């Protein structure tokens, strides 16, 4: 090195030292993408529109995040694309249904349609265009209902034909009645779906004429088939009903007289029959001429009701078809009362409270009405009256504040035949002591992302669900999370740059105010490097002044060194091999750190699996693998910014290879990484959970990949200084 180069090097080093300090320094990239809830940082946004991977070489555009779009036109184009894909799915599903391909018709809506709808909903919210998400959602629901009904109709029809061929007339008739219900459902739902098509065509530029024609053809085919079955199996009937009065109430019920006959006038006499009147099922018996009487007391019928439907419902094995008629009515509201209310005197979290009593109008029992059971302002469940009486047990939740509260029932009717009513007794809600533990672990040696896991439990070990837990560091609130059903708490938090120095205490706090769970805290410590600490607490201007002084001192030192070098008769030449031997291997240290972190993540994955959380276990396994392999992905980009499939392809391109033998056995590093990535995608983005067995497999595969990483680096030959 020449004298000039030596001076320049000293100057550059000094500048770098100052630049890396707290003044204007840029925090290093974190590994936030390696953790469960956080894995969304390295995975695509929920708004991502991504094509499925078909092979290792398939490169697709994977991101379409509204936050990455600056122009409204970009979002509008993406909105149009999503709407087109949903329309195509509706169109394809309808055509597949017409062709009898039920699985492929349903496949258009298994996950992909709902995912597109979520993406469309969020994109449309960012554009000035009117969102059609509700209409697309309704069309999807109705089309899926039509597909399921048509599939079930043809399955039952096949069983019906088998029963007829076997001479089992009773079973054939029972199946024919089931087909009658399915045909009516298909007719109704297909009509609603075709109305959805018309609305979509009117409000968008989509053409759904092919889908509309397909659904119409499918329904017409079912109705024609059912007409033949109906004529073969059943005798049509006619129902007539006369009401004694039009103005009715629970006190003054509808009293009716009716007659049931066949379509050709023959009475259906001396038979027990079932009538559906309004929202109630009644039973009576016909006379020899088919006549009968009934009484109906309205309860939840709306006050605006002007007609009540009376329907004759034959038994499944009956040869008769059902029939219906209507009667004109005007409903007057009456107020019921709750009497003999008995409740528990004291209750605490998780304990059972018993509620019982009677519901009557005057002395008439109110039957078949659902009452809400309440504790304080919380609705704990419901109970239905039987012969006017009710009794139920409910568990006290944590959300009811400790102290004197009210427990009871209420009838939540609005503008119905029965007026709303409530009745309560006093109850003492006791406070429950709680225990909490928490553990915090950094997800990378360089980043400020910390994974926090813990539990909120009663002193006897019962998990406390649905309670807020605040996470803070050095007095700064990082996040507030809610405890799961088993009391577990988990989150991934980012420690502020100014706080990520030395030992940082992560505090989890449950504030018991407003609940019957006592306040409790727990803490865990994570350690950061002290490199970013401001020297002696000096402000930026003072550090800058010191930096200038340091540069001047270094310049003088360099000048003196150069002068001594010039006056020397023989230069001191150091053996480069000795220098190389004395230097440490930072790559080896970094690898050991990555391996240790991966081991920690795998251990947490096994802990999550033991707690019955296989999805989180898969996320931990993927995080461990990605952390371990990140050192081998030689790239200038920040690896934690890559999606899971982008990281997989980058790994395949830059160091994660496979031999011919490995490819045949399926045990290559690339194959193992692909398996882990596929399971991670399912655990993170699929509505269905992965199984515990799959999660265990991911953790085992993750350990193999982490071990392979360590082994490869240990076994790599060391280059000589030459």
PyMOL commands that set and color helices and strands:
alter all, ss='L'
color gray80, all
select helices_A, chain A and resi 3-19+32-34+37-41+66-68+72-98+102-107+112-125+133-165+169-203+209-233+535-537+540-567+576-582+586-610+614-632+639-641+644-653+660-665+669-685+692-715
alter helices_A, ss='H'
color red, helices_A
select strands_A, chain A and resi 237-243+247-248+254-262+272-277+280-285+291-296+307-313+323-328+330-331+337-343+346-347+352-361+364-365+370-375+378-384+389-395+403-411+421-429+434-442+449-458+468-473+476-482+488-494+503-510+520-527
alter strands_A, ss='S'
color yellow, strands_A
deselect
rebuild
show_as cartoon
